[in-house]
Amino acid sequence: MRISRLEPLLSNRERAHVHRSLRAAKRQAKTVALGTLVLAVQFLDLLWPTFLLLNREEVHIVPGITAVKPFDFTSYPYSHSQQTVGVAAQS
């Protein structure tokens, strides 16, 4: 899938987040494949739907709450906690 097809799915903030993270990672690990870097950058965001399905985290859908996404993040203590980020960074 080309990046131009992903642009409508990502907000400017999300694109900037991914771009900065990939640039920083590529400077540190010049021989690592791009796919590995993308997975590393998105790893915690990929944990979030899993925790939702397991009822460990909570989100409500409220149409019109934001301009981009209708999610009201009620509780997400695992996927985006400092402890989880620290463990993921050590991996």
C-alpha positions as CSV (number, residue, x, y, z in Angstrom):
1,M,0.0,0.0,0.0
2,R,1.4,3.4,-0.9
3,I,1.8,6.1,1.6
4,S,-0.6,8.4,-0.3
5,R,-3.4,5.9,0.4
6,L,-2.7,6.1,4.1
7,E,-2.8,9.9,4.3
8,P,-6.6,10.2,4.7
9,L,-6.4,7.7,7.6
10,L,-3.7,9.5,9.5
11,S,-4.0,13.0,11.1
12,N,-1.1,15.4,10.7
13,R,-0.1,14.7,14.3
14,E,0.0,11.0,13.7
15,R,2.1,11.4,10.5
16,A,4.5,13.7,12.3
17,H,4.8,11.2,15.2
18,V,5.6,8.3,12.9
19,H,8.0,10.4,10.8
20,R,10.0,11.7,13.7
21,S,10.2,8.2,15.3
22,L,11.3,6.5,12.1
23,R,14.0,9.2,11.5
24,A,15.3,8.8,15.1
25,A,15.3,5.0,14.9
26,K,17.0,5.0,11.5
27,R,19.9,7.1,12.8
28,Q,20.5,4.7,15.6
29,A,20.1,1.4,13.6
30,K,21.2,1.9,10.0
31,T,21.0,-1.8,9.1
32,V,17.5,-2.5,10.5
33,A,14.8,-3.1,7.9
34,L,12.1,-0.4,7.5
35,G,9.3,-2.9,8.3
36,T,10.9,-3.6,11.6
37,L,11.2,0.1,12.4
38,V,7.5,0.7,11.5
39,L,6.4,-2.2,13.8
40,A,8.6,-0.9,16.6
41,V,7.1,2.6,16.3
42,Q,3.6,1.3,16.2
43,F,3.9,-1.5,18.7
44,L,2.1,0.2,21.6
45,D,-0.6,1.5,19.3
46,L,-1.1,-2.1,18.2
47,L,-1.5,-3.3,21.8
48,W,-4.3,-0.9,22.4
49,P,-7.1,-2.7,20.4
50,T,-6.0,-6.0,22.0
51,F,-6.5,-4.6,25.5
52,L,-9.8,-3.2,24.4
53,L,-11.0,-6.6,23.3
54,L,-9.8,-8.1,26.6
55,N,-11.7,-5.4,28.6
56,R,-8.5,-4.1,30.2
57,E,-9.0,-0.7,28.7
58,E,-12.0,1.4,27.9
59,V,-13.1,3.8,25.2
60,H,-16.5,5.3,24.4
61,I,-17.7,6.3,20.9
62,V,-19.1,9.8,21.1
63,P,-19.9,11.3,17.7
64,G,-18.6,14.8,17.3
65,I,-16.3,14.8,20.4
66,T,-13.3,15.7,18.2
67,A,-12.9,16.8,14.6
68,V,-11.1,13.6,13.6
69,K,-12.1,10.6,15.6
70,P,-15.2,10.0,17.8
71,F,-13.3,8.3,20.6
72,D,-13.6,9.3,24.3
73,F,-10.6,7.6,25.9
74,T,-11.9,6.7,29.3
75,S,-9.2,4.4,30.6
76,Y,-6.0,3.1,29.0
77,P,-3.6,2.3,31.8
78,Y,-1.7,-0.5,30.1
79,S,-1.0,0.2,26.5
80,H,0.2,3.8,27.0
81,S,1.6,3.8,30.5
82,Q,5.2,4.8,31.3
83,Q,5.9,1.3,32.6
84,T,4.8,-0.4,29.3
85,V,6.8,2.2,27.3
86,G,9.8,1.5,29.4
87,V,9.5,-2.3,28.9
88,A,9.0,-1.9,25.1
89,A,12.0,0.4,24.9
90,Q,14.2,-2.2,26.5
91,S,13.1,-4.9,24.0
